[in-house]
Amino acid sequence: MNKLNNKISKTKLKVGDSIIVISGDHKGEKGSITKFFNKKNSVIVEGVNLVTKHNKPSASNPKGGISKKEAPVHISNVMFVEDEKAVKIGYKFVDNKKVRYSKRSNNEV
């Protein structure tokens, strides 16, 4: 891989934030972030981008079967959601503490 693919982007999103998918096959779906993959610049969103996984039979699961699991979504395809609308997030200092705020409503997140 070249150096451009290993670049870790800074993001203002955190685990537990409610987001909306703004582009791709799952555009318009909402959920909350459950996991980050910093090196891949992607997140796993609860209930979004479900894929089917075929499981081989094993000692713990003798029948095997088909299960659904969430696949990662690229960070650039998601935005923070506030009042059912996608908003940009910024940083400002309040009482010498760095806090996140919504650029649309100017409220702290």
N, C-alpha and C positions, 0 to 999 in steps of 0.2 A: 504494500500500500504506500501511496505517496503521503507527504506530510499534510496535505490539505484535508485528507479524509480522517486524520487523527485529531483534528482541531476540536476542542471542547468549547462549546458556546456557552456564554453566560445567559442565564434565564432568570426571570423574576418570579417564576412559578415555584411552588413548593408542594410536597406531598400533602394531600388532603384538600387542595384547592379545587373548587368546582370550576369546570372548564366546558367549552363548547368547541367542537371540531369545525373549523372554518373552510376546509377544502378537502378534496378527496372523495372516496366512495362513501364515507360515513359523515358527510357534511351535514351539520345541523344537530347531530346527536350530542347529548350532554351527559356528563359524568364527573367523577372526582378522580384525581390522580392517586394511584396506589403505589407506583414504583417509578424511579428514574433510572435511565441508563445514560450516564454522562458521556461515555466514549462514543456511543452511537447517536447522541443527541435525540433521544426518543423517550417516550413515557408510556406507561401502561395506564389506560383509563378504564375505570370500572364500567362494564357493560358495553364497551365500544370495541369494534374491530374483533369480533368473535370469530375464531377459526375452529375447524373440526380437526381433532387429533385422533388418529387410529392407534390404539394401544394393543401391543402384542400380549398374548396370554403369558402370565408369570405365576410364581408361587403365591404372591399376595393377591393377584387378580387372575384366577384361573380361566375365566371366560374371555378376558380381553374386552374389546368393545370400542365404541366411538365416544369421545368426550369433547366438550366445547371448552376453549380457553381463550383468554384475551391476548392479542398480539400487540406489539408496540406500535405507537403512532409517532411520527416525527414531531419534534417540538414546534416547528414552523407551521404545523397544521392545526394547532390548538391555541385558544385564547382564554383568558380569565373571563368568567361570566358574573355579571352583577345585575340584578333586576331583570333577568331573562335576556340581557343584551351583552354582547362581547365588548370588553373594555380593555384599554391599555393600562398597564401598571407602571408606576413610577416610584422613585424613592425621594423622601424628604426627611430633614432632621427636625424632630420635635423634642424639646428638652434634652438635647444632646444624645438622642437616640434615633437611629436610622429606622424609619418605618415605611412600609409600602402603602401607596394610596392609589385610588382610582382616578385616572386623568379625566374621566367624564364627569363624575360627581364630586371630585375632590375630597372624598371620604377615605378614612383609613381602612385598610383591608385587614 
